[in-house]
Amino acid sequence: MQTQNPFFDDIAKMMSGAMGVASGMRDEMEARFREWFEGAASRMDLVGREEFEAVKAMAAKARQENEALARRVAELEAALAGRAAAGAKASAAKASRPRKAAKPKAAPKGGAAADAPSGD
């Protein structure tokens, strides 16, 4: 927009130039900050996104396997407890049955007892 006073035209041109310089300075500052940040990040040995996602997937898989193994252990413990309970019931039933009288064992004929010297 053209005004009657050239002073205002000069100020408008100067402000427009200053805005261009400020925009250039902003771009330069962003570039410098980005370079500084990337350098600082590389010195910190940060993990990249791909590596992080790979480790995250491995952890999820390990968690699933751990849960599956925990379920399997619980099932096996329950089965073992069932067998132990059944064994205890069988032992109790066996103990409550009357026992048969044991037959006396016959002494061996001509065995070591017959050959041993008597203490007389």
Secondary structure, 3 states (H helix, E strand, C coil): CCCCCHHHHHHHHHHHHHHHHHHHHHHHHHHHHHHHHHHHHHHCCCCCHHHHHHHHHHHHHHHHHHHHHHHHHHHHHHHHHHHHHHHHHHHHHHHHCCCCCCCCCCCCCCCHHHHCCCCC
